Amino acid sequence: MMRYYPRYLLIGLLSLTLLSPLSMAGQKAKTYDRIQLSAEASMPVENDTLTAQLYAQREGSDLSQLADEVNRKISQAVQRIKQVEGVSLQTQGYQTYPVYQQQRVTGWRVRQSIRLESRDSAALSRLLGELQSSLALESLQYSVSPAQRQAAEEQLIAQAIAAFQQRAALVTKSLGRSEYRLVEMQINNTGESSPPMRLRAGVMAMEAAVAPPSLEAGSQILQVNVNGTIELQLNQ
């Protein structure tokens, strides 16, 4: 004898059969005994790169004359800088803007800057003494070169990971487990870069070469932080 089932019952059974595997696959697997840990390593690194910012500036009523004077001073400085080995040069913003008095244009100001960088701070210091006869020194800054920073960070990464592993092993043992599994890890690096030393604004060029500025490179602290999650394994 043939048996008949209501249509809605057949549709419900079919839907359950089709959707059950998908529903089970979509459920997030439950996890237990996961612990978040962090570790870090740091070290002082000597600043080995000196950066200087200089500029030429003129102010007056004849715009073409002002531009010519600034251009000549920058051109002469560039020629001298190129004679010094190990000093990199970059010309920067060229600015021309009006000078106002009582909301009236009374003149013009023309300015251009150059940026010097060198790992030989003694040579750059001597060069700055020469350039200050025609240019104004705006700022000085020490930093760590990319090559030295990378070498230091590679050491710190290895030290920070070793510290993380030691801490993870300690936690595992303290909780009565014999093994752990690393679930995820993030590695971040930080550094205390020194801000540029700004010099008094408005100090224009000297008439003759001045004594080189006194400089002390010092160091900065580089640090690597390791953050991660471990999962304690059940003892067999």
Residue, then its C-alpha position, 0 to 999 in steps of 0.5 A: m500500500m502506497r503511503y502519502y506524506p503531506r507536501y510541507l513535511l517532504i519540503g521540510l525534510l529536504s531542506l533539513t538534509l540540504l542545509s544541515p552540512l552548510s550550517m555545521a560548516g558555518q559554525k566556528a570551531k570552539t577553542y579552549d585554553r587559549i592565552q594571550l602573551s607579550a614579550e619585548a626586547s630593546m637596546p640603545v643604538e648609536n645615531d649615525t646620520l646627521t641631517a641639516q636644513l639650511y635656507a637662503q632668504r631675501e626681502g625687499s621691493d624688487l622681486s626679480q632682484l630678490a629671486d636672483e640673489v636667492n638663486r645665486k646663493i643656493s647655486q653656489a652652496v650646491q656647487r660647494i656641497k658637491q665637492v664634499e664626499g659623503v654628503s647627500l643634497q636635496t633642494q627643497g621648497y621655493q617660496t615667493y610671497p608678499v609682505y604686508q603692512q596695514q593690509r597693503v603689499t609693501g614688498w616681497r620675500v623669497r626663500q629656498s631651502i636645502r637639506l643635507e645628510s651625511r653619516d660623517s658628522a664631522a665633515l658635515s659640521r665643518l661644511l655647515g660652518e662654511l655654508q653659514s657665511s651665505l645661508a642660514l641654518e634652520s635645524l639639525q637632527y640625528s637619526v639611525s641610518p636604515a642599514q643600522r636600524q635593520a641590523a639592530e631590529e633583526q637582533l631584537i626580533a630574535q631576542a623578543i621571540a626567544a623571550f616570548q617562547q620562554r614565557a609561553a613555556l613557563v605558562t604551559k608548565s605552570l598550568g600543568r600542561s606539557e605542550y602548547r601550540l602557537v595560534e598567532m603572533q604579531i611583531n612590532n618595532t618602535g624607536e625614539s627618534s629625536p626631534p629636529m633641533r630648531l634654531r632661532a628663526g630669522v638668523m641670516a647668513m654671517e659675513a664670514a665663515v663661522a665656527p662649526p656647530s658643536l654636535e653630539a650624536g648620542s643614541q636612541i632606544l629601539q624596541v621590538n614587541v611580540n604579541g601572540t596567542i598560544e593554545l595549551q595542548l591536552n596531555q596525552 
